[in-house]
Amino acid sequence: MKLIIKHISVIIVIVIVLQACTKAKTPDTTIVTTDTGNGGATGSITSPTDPSVAVSQGFFLDNWEAKTFTKPSVQNAAKPTTTASVTVTADFANVVSKVSKNLFGNNINPFTGQYTDAGVVNNLTNLSPNIIRAPGGSLSDVYFYDLPSGGKPADVPAELLKADGTPDPTTGYWSGLVTDSWSISLNNYYSLLQKINSTGIITVNYGYARYGLSDHPVETAAHYAAQWVRNDKGRTKLWEVGNENYGNWEAGYRIDVTKNKDGQPEILTGQLYGTHFKVFADSMRKAASDIGATIKIGIVLTETNDQSNSVGVQNWNAGVLSSAGSSPDFFVVHNYYTPYNENSTPETILATPSSVTSSMLSWVNTSIQTAGIAPKPIAMDEWNIFASGSRQQVSYVAGVHAVLVLGELIKNQVSMACRWDLANGGADGNDHGLFTYQQTGTPDFTPRPAFYYLYYFQKYFGDRMISSVVTGSTNIVSYASSFNSGEAGVTLVNKGTTDQVVNINFKNYYTGANYYYYTLKGGADNAPYSGIVTINGNSPSGSVGGPSNYTAIAASSSATSGGILVTVPARGVVFLVCDKK
């Protein structure tokens, strides 16, 4: 429809220009008439306002970056002819949270190669994890960054103790100055970060403070951590002390008191760890100050109620927080969402992101409040699923789960997370790795399905989450976003077993001419846990992962006129972005 406006149009233009030159925060209520039935607003709109930064996000949002949407190559796609039974309404004016690039992190471990291959580097550059945690989960508590392969300090025992108190004949220590092709060196870790434009978070060896044989093992271990900070030369801003130290699987959980020289108990307690943390933090901050660097140091908490912990320290959080007080800069939790080693169904797996994320944050906040200390930012720097028995961890369902986790973290105002892990190996490819490693019949570092879900989520999710509401189905989950460049997007997840046609409406947003989207779904192999993913109909050439041309696949494109409609396949995901007017 065309509007013929004469003299009054000059006045309207002047008003609009004057409004654009001011920084007033009053709502923009300019009246614009648009085509009806295009999924957008048809009257006055309210401009979005960013919410204040939540304490749970804190400094993890300091490096927030505005995003500009780049229109991909497109192929015209016919709209669904079936009537939409589901409606998603996204409100452009209601900003839930800014989106931190620290959410898309991952973990590296020291036994999956040197990460110098050009193909690996290229895929990681495309993935853009932004932050990589090292040196590798539980191995962090037996890791010595400045020793050669096979090296160990003189003041560590030949054998550590198992959870039951017996010596572990398989005890081994890990080193940073390695040259073996199968084990990454510390220098190559730093080099990888530079190549893929990412930064790091480093876990220092807390276990050494427990099993060390010197007269003062805590001070010795803290000094060693501080030396790493100095040698890091300001490259790493985020550090944490120990890994899952509440667990009976960790080095230092149980020590031989006959060899300990500073009177530590046999079994670690939360209070003792919290006390030791302050020694580490003081030494590490002094080291950072000596080199003119500023660092943040995280402390280990449990993600669930630990008052009856059967595989580790009970009342860990209470003890840690009471003794560490205000010393930590942030709180660290890990979460593997599904029941341990259960042959979980897709329904069980896909139900966990919402419920488990919510209960985890509730528990952490309760722990903080009970301890009477100030809240701090929260980092979930290990997460995945424990489900096993049907190759769940390497299936496309794990990719759908990853999308849901990221969406729930943003919605709950968490701004730092690292998935576990880039590559792992073991059980012939049935492991947590985002890439294959030592999987029969498949080249090492072939991207698995979850890789593609993570790639498209970050690329087609904006820099702010906006609110969205779903009606007509409990199986459809929506996470809506906006780009600083003006576009709006919606990520749709179908947790159900039948395709769903979804109609998308935007409030307080004038839609442009077209919308673009990518549809990801699993294959027919190993039902219901396919090991492949198809992207807009493009399939992989092999039996693992997705299409190799994933960066060049054309987006499906349809006109907004007549409504924004899309089919979300059974247990599929659609990443959609709509033009601005």
Beta strands, then each sheet from edge to edge (+ up, - down):
strand 1: 74-76
strand 2: 86-98
strand 3: 105-107
strand 4: 131-134
strand 5: 143-148
strand 6: 174-177
strand 7: 199-204
strand 8: 238-241
strand 9: 296-300
strand 10: 330-335
strand 11: 378-383
strand 12: 418-419
strand 13: 464-471
strand 14: 476-482
strand 15: 488-494
strand 16: 500-507
strand 17: 511-522
strand 18: 533-535
strand 19: 555-559
strand 20: 564-568
strand 21: 573-580
sheet 1: 1+ 19+ 17- 18+
sheet 2: 1+ 19+ 17- 21+ 15- 14+ 13- 2+ 16+ 20-
sheet 3: 11+ 10+ 9+ 8+ 7+ 4+ 3+ 12+
sheet 4: 5+ 6+
end
